[in-house]
Amino acid sequence: MVFEPRVGGHIIDRAVSGKESMWATVLDYDPPSHVAFSWNINPSWQIEMDPTKTSEVHVTFTAQDDQRTLVELEHRYLDRHGDGWEAMPDAVGSPNGWNLEPFAKAITAA
């Protein structure tokens, strides 16, 4: 995965074969506290080229102390995806949407 760290940059998956899939555009980049990007994937898991039919993912990082950071993820405007959007929260990891638990476990184990 390639993350272009600037507003207007993209998030691109690059396969071993070299094939690229540009599936997001960076909407806000304000390190170390916030990043937002479009979710250009439709309910059929295809790339959505129409920006009016994409949702937004906002991630906020808040230092709790020297050893801990609160990570908050909000996936906004899912209804923009049109028919079938209601199934998207379950499709990205858990009954309530995104599941960050595997990331927390990996960081704790490091």
VODRENKE-906756 format. One record per residue: residue number from 0; residue in three letters; x, y, z of N, C-alpha, C in turn. Coordinates in nm, 4 decimals. Example, Ala and Ser with C-alpha at 12.3 -4.5 7.8 and 13.67 -1.06 7.14 Angstrom:
   voza   pase        n.X        n.Y        n.Z       ca.X       ca.Y       ca.Z        c.X        c.Y        c.Z
      0    ALA     1.3190    -0.5690     0.7800     1.2300    -0.4500     0.7800     1.3200    -0.3300     0.7800
      1    SER     1.2850    -0.2250     0.7080     1.3670    -0.1060     0.7140     1.2900     0.0030     0.7870
***
This chain:
   voza   pase        n.X        n.Y        n.Z       ca.X       ca.Y       ca.Z        c.X        c.Y        c.Z
      0    MET     0.0835    -0.1169     0.0000     0.0000     0.0000     0.0000     0.0886     0.1240     0.0000
      1    VAL     0.0491     0.2205    -0.0793     0.1196     0.3476    -0.0879     0.0247     0.4563    -0.0370
      2    PHE     0.0747     0.5377     0.0560    -0.0015     0.6515     0.1083     0.0744     0.7779     0.0711
      3    GLU     0.0127     0.8615    -0.0107     0.0752     0.9876    -0.0506     0.0365     1.0938     0.0523
      4    PRO     0.1294     1.1341     0.1391     0.0984     1.2169     0.2563     0.0787     1.3662     0.2264
      5    ARG    -0.0328     1.3957     0.1609    -0.0685     1.5349     0.1324    -0.2149     1.5399     0.0878
      6    VAL    -0.2783     1.6527     0.1108    -0.4150     1.6707     0.0611    -0.4112     1.6579    -0.0908
      7    GLY    -0.5007     1.5764    -0.1440    -0.5020     1.5489    -0.2873    -0.4209     1.4272    -0.3259
      8    GLY    -0.3405     1.3760    -0.2304    -0.2666     1.2530    -0.2556    -0.3631     1.1350    -0.2600
      9    HIS    -0.3096     1.0189    -0.2842    -0.3943     0.9002    -0.2963    -0.3454     0.7881    -0.2061
     10    ILE    -0.4335     0.6927    -0.1847    -0.3969     0.5661    -0.1224    -0.4112     0.4626    -0.2326
     11    ILE    -0.3028     0.3916    -0.2563    -0.2959     0.3009    -0.3704    -0.2490     0.1647    -0.3223
     12    ASP    -0.3213     0.0611    -0.3600    -0.2736    -0.0754    -0.3368    -0.1945    -0.1165    -0.4599
     13    ARG    -0.0785    -0.1737    -0.4363     0.0063    -0.2184    -0.5468     0.0299    -0.3683    -0.5294
     14    ALA    -0.0166    -0.4457    -0.6252    -0.0028    -0.5913    -0.6203     0.1394    -0.6332    -0.6581
     15    VAL     0.1740    -0.7542    -0.6242     0.3036    -0.8100    -0.6604     0.3222    -0.8041    -0.8121
     16    SER     0.2138    -0.8208    -0.8852     0.2194    -0.8167    -1.0319     0.2478    -0.6763    -1.0851
     17    GLY     0.2358    -0.5754    -0.9969     0.2547    -0.4373    -1.0400     0.1248    -0.3630    -1.0649
     18    LYS     0.0148    -0.4361    -1.0690    -0.1159    -0.3730    -1.0903    -0.1469    -0.2802    -0.9723
     19    GLU    -0.1966    -0.1611    -1.0034    -0.2288    -0.0636    -0.8993    -0.3788    -0.0377    -0.8943
     20    SER    -0.4260    -0.0160    -0.7716    -0.5662     0.0166    -0.7493    -0.5710     0.1398    -0.6591
     21    MET    -0.6086     0.2538    -0.7152    -0.6177     0.3780    -0.6397    -0.7586     0.3847    -0.5804
     22    TRP    -0.7678     0.3623    -0.4492    -0.8995     0.3480    -0.3875    -0.9350     0.4600    -0.2906
     23    ALA    -0.8519     0.5629    -0.2779    -0.8829     0.6728    -0.1867    -0.8063     0.7984    -0.2264
     24    THR    -0.8626     0.9124    -0.1867    -0.7970     1.0415    -0.2027    -0.7840     1.1043    -0.0649
     25    VAL    -0.6665     1.1579    -0.0337    -0.6436     1.2213     0.0956    -0.7173     1.3552     0.0982
     26    LEU    -0.8075     1.3701     0.1951    -0.8891     1.4909     0.2084    -0.8316     1.5894     0.3089
     27    ASP    -0.7666     1.5367     0.4125    -0.7042     1.6207     0.5143    -0.5820     1.5464     0.5661
     28    TYR    -0.4724     1.6189     0.5829    -0.3500     1.5589     0.6339    -0.2885     1.6576     0.7311
     29    ASP    -0.3052     1.6296     0.8596    -0.2606     1.7201     0.9647    -0.1895     1.6402     1.0739
     30    PRO    -0.0684     1.5861     1.0428     0.0020     1.5074     1.1427     0.0463     1.5938     1.2599
     31    PRO     0.0487     1.5409     1.3770     0.0229     1.4013     1.4113    -0.1191     1.3754     1.4587
     32    SER    -0.2117     1.4685     1.4353    -0.3423     1.4556     1.4996    -0.4560     1.4046     1.4123
     33    HIS    -0.4501     1.4219     1.2808    -0.5685     1.3873     1.2007    -0.5309     1.3548     1.0568
     34    VAL    -0.6012     1.2578     1.0020    -0.5960     1.2286     0.8593    -0.7369     1.1894     0.8162
     35    ALA    -0.7742     1.2323     0.6962    -0.9042     1.1946     0.6404    -0.8835     1.1578     0.4938
     36    PHE    -0.9611     1.0592     0.4493    -0.9521     1.0187     0.3093    -1.0881     0.9708     0.2609
     37    SER    -1.1075     0.9789     0.1303    -1.2308     0.9290     0.0704    -1.2242     0.7767     0.0652
     38    TRP    -1.3415     0.7149     0.0701    -1.3525     0.5689     0.0566    -1.4172     0.5464    -0.0790
     39    ASN    -1.3343     0.5195    -0.1796    -1.3803     0.5093    -0.3182    -1.4086     0.3649    -0.3568
     40    ILE    -1.4727     0.2936    -0.2679    -1.5061     0.1537    -0.2919    -1.6567     0.1392    -0.2750
     41    ASN    -1.7224     0.0883    -0.3780    -1.8683     0.0782    -0.3715    -1.9127    -0.0490    -0.2995
     42    PRO    -2.0431    -0.0652    -0.2754    -2.0916    -0.1841    -0.2035    -2.0593    -0.3169    -0.2720
     43    SER    -2.0237    -0.3134    -0.3999    -1.9840    -0.4355    -0.4718    -1.8328    -0.4554    -0.4696
     44    TRP    -1.7625    -0.3762    -0.3883    -1.6173    -0.3812    -0.3727    -1.5441    -0.3498    -0.5030
     45    GLN    -1.6007    -0.2570    -0.5790    -1.5382    -0.2062    -0.7000    -1.4970    -0.0618    -0.6757
     46    ILE    -1.3975    -0.0126    -0.7491    -1.3541     0.1258    -0.7363    -1.4638     0.2178    -0.7888
     47    GLU    -1.4966     0.3171    -0.7080    -1.5991     0.4160    -0.7454    -1.5280     0.5407    -0.7972
     48    MET    -1.5537     0.5779    -0.9205    -1.4870     0.6926    -0.9813    -1.5618     0.8239    -0.9577
     49    ASP    -1.6898     0.8176    -0.9222    -1.7699     0.9378    -0.9004    -1.7531     0.9838    -0.7560
     50    PRO    -1.6862     1.0976    -0.7326    -1.6619     1.1423    -0.5944    -1.7897     1.1737    -0.5160
     51    THR    -1.9009     1.1959    -0.5835    -2.0268     1.2205    -0.5117    -2.0845     1.0916    -0.4545
     52    LYS    -2.0269     0.9782    -0.4916    -2.0739     0.8480    -0.4430    -1.9715     0.7809    -0.3518
     53    THR    -1.8839     0.8625    -0.2910    -1.7839     0.8071    -0.2000    -1.8088     0.8582    -0.0584
     54    SER    -1.7644     0.7828     0.0382    -1.7754     0.8239     0.1787    -1.6403     0.8764     0.2258
     55    GLU    -1.6337     0.9132     0.3541    -1.5102     0.9695     0.4099    -1.4720     0.8949     0.5367
     56    VAL    -1.3433     0.8707     0.5507    -1.2887     0.8092     0.6715    -1.2017     0.9140     0.7399
     57    HIS    -1.2330     0.9416     0.8662    -1.1563     1.0374     0.9464    -1.0912     0.9621     1.0610
     58    VAL    -0.9609     0.9815     1.0786    -0.8871     0.9172     1.1868    -0.8198     1.0281     1.2675
     59    THR    -0.8469     1.0272     1.3981    -0.7908     1.1263     1.4889    -0.7023     1.0558     1.5907
     60    PHE    -0.5857     1.1131     1.6168    -0.4892     1.0588     1.7121    -0.4730     1.1593     1.8255
     61    THR    -0.4994     1.1133     1.9483    -0.4888     1.2011     2.0647    -0.3986     1.1356     2.1676
     62    ALA    -0.2863     1.2009     2.1977    -0.1939     1.1465     2.2982    -0.2636     1.1425     2.4333
     63    GLN    -0.2572     1.0274     2.5004    -0.3137     1.0116     2.6339    -0.2060     1.0312     2.7404
     64    ASP    -0.0871     0.9858     2.7078     0.0325     1.0042     2.7907     0.1512     0.9660     2.7026
     65    ASP     0.2696     0.9500     2.7620     0.3879     0.9200     2.6820     0.3844     0.7829     2.6149
     66    GLN     0.2990     0.6945     2.6631     0.2957     0.5573     2.6129     0.1669     0.5206     2.5391
     67    ARG     0.0664     0.6069     2.5445    -0.0639     0.5695     2.4878    -0.1189     0.6812     2.3991
     68    THR    -0.1830     0.6365     2.2916    -0.2510     0.7279     2.2000    -0.3904     0.6742     2.1745
     69    LEU    -0.4894     0.7611     2.1871    -0.6266     0.7253     2.1535    -0.6436     0.7426     2.0034
     70    VAL    -0.6900     0.6377     1.9352    -0.7155     0.6424     1.7917    -0.8662     0.6323     1.7728
     71    GLU    -0.9229     0.7346     1.7121    -1.0667     0.7353     1.6843    -1.0873     0.7363     1.5337
     72    LEU    -1.1710     0.6451     1.4860    -1.1989     0.6327     1.3444    -1.3476     0.6532     1.3232
     73    GLU    -1.3807     0.7426     1.2332    -1.5208     0.7679     1.1990    -1.5363     0.7553     1.0478
     74    HIS    -1.6286     0.6699     1.0062    -1.6580     0.6511     0.8640    -1.7895     0.7231     0.8363
     75    ARG    -1.7808     0.8370     0.7668    -1.8949     0.9257     0.7448    -1.9553     0.9096     0.6052
     76    TYR    -2.0820     0.9425     0.5954    -2.1536     0.9550     0.4669    -2.1630     0.8247     0.3885
     77    LEU    -2.1784     0.7132     0.4585    -2.1908     0.5846     0.3896    -2.3087     0.5818     0.2936
     78    ASP    -2.4132     0.6569     0.3246    -2.5318     0.6562     0.2390    -2.5033     0.7109     0.0992
     79    ARG    -2.3945     0.7834     0.0807    -2.3577     0.8334    -0.0529    -2.3323     0.7198    -0.1515
     80    HIS    -2.3026     0.6011    -0.1000    -2.2715     0.4878    -0.1873    -2.3937     0.4323    -0.2588
     81    GLY    -2.5123     0.4761    -0.2195    -2.6334     0.4313    -0.2885    -2.6797     0.2952    -0.2429
     82    ASP    -2.7544     0.2293    -0.3304    -2.8135     0.0989    -0.2978    -2.7086     0.0034    -0.2427
     83    GLY    -2.7402    -0.0591    -0.1300    -2.6520    -0.1571    -0.0684    -2.5582    -0.0999     0.0359
     84    TRP    -2.5619     0.0301     0.0587    -2.4688     0.0925     0.1534    -2.4865     0.0404     0.2950
     85    GLU    -2.6069    -0.0046     0.3313    -2.6326    -0.0496     0.4688    -2.5452    -0.1683     0.5088
     86    ALA    -2.4996    -0.2478     0.4129    -2.4170    -0.3647     0.4431    -2.2691    -0.3292     0.4604
     87    MET    -2.2306    -0.2076     0.4259    -2.0878    -0.1730     0.4281    -2.0238    -0.1772     0.5670
     88    PRO    -2.0894    -0.1297     0.6739    -2.0228    -0.1382     0.8050    -1.9827    -0.2809     0.8419
     89    ASP    -2.0706    -0.3780     0.8157    -2.0360    -0.5170     0.8461    -1.9225    -0.5665     0.7574
     90    ALA    -1.9162    -0.5160     0.6358    -1.8164    -0.5637     0.5404    -1.6752    -0.5193     0.5748
     91    VAL    -1.6600    -0.4132     0.6529    -1.5250    -0.3650     0.6827    -1.4719    -0.4140     0.8162
     92    GLY    -1.5364    -0.5117     0.8783    -1.4682    -0.5717     0.9909    -1.5451    -0.6141     1.1121
     93    SER    -1.6551    -0.5508     1.1456    -1.7266    -0.5899     1.2666    -1.8707    -0.5432     1.2564
     94    PRO    -1.9572    -0.5897     1.3486    -2.0968    -0.5469     1.3442    -2.1145    -0.3953     1.3564
     95    ASN    -2.0195    -0.3276     1.4156    -2.0291    -0.1820     1.4292    -1.9373    -0.1085     1.3326
     96    GLY    -1.8845    -0.1763     1.2330    -1.7963    -0.1108     1.1364    -1.6522    -0.1531     1.1525
     97    TRP    -1.5630    -0.0607     1.1414    -1.4197    -0.0873     1.1438    -1.3779    -0.1522     1.2752
     98    ASN    -1.2918    -0.2503     1.2652    -1.2404    -0.3191     1.3824    -1.0911    -0.2894     1.3945
     99    LEU    -1.0534    -0.2069     1.4919    -0.9133    -0.1703     1.5111    -0.8415    -0.2606     1.6105
    100    GLU    -0.9115    -0.3573     1.6666    -0.8535    -0.4456     1.7686    -0.7270    -0.5163     1.7192
    101    PRO    -0.7237    -0.5698     1.5952    -0.5988    -0.6345     1.5516    -0.4792    -0.5399     1.5509
    102    PHE    -0.5014    -0.4123     1.5182    -0.3927    -0.3155     1.5194    -0.3456    -0.2913     1.6633
    103    ALA    -0.4407    -0.2797     1.7551    -0.4051    -0.2576     1.8957    -0.3243    -0.3760     1.9487
    104    LYS    -0.3639    -0.4973     1.9142    -0.2902    -0.6150     1.9595    -0.1490    -0.6192     1.9020
    105    ALA    -0.1358    -0.5824     1.7745    -0.0032    -0.5829     1.7117     0.0876    -0.4809     1.7768
    106    ILE     0.0359    -0.3660     1.8077     0.1172    -0.2620     1.8707     0.1563    -0.3029     2.0114
    107    THR     0.0632    -0.3631     2.0856     0.0908    -0.4072     2.2223     0.1976    -0.5148     2.2238
    108    ALA     0.1962    -0.6018     2.1233     0.2924    -0.7120     2.1174     0.4309    -0.6650     2.0756
    109    ALA     0.4395    -0.5506     2.0134     0.5689    -0.5022     1.9612     0.6630    -0.4584     2.0721
***
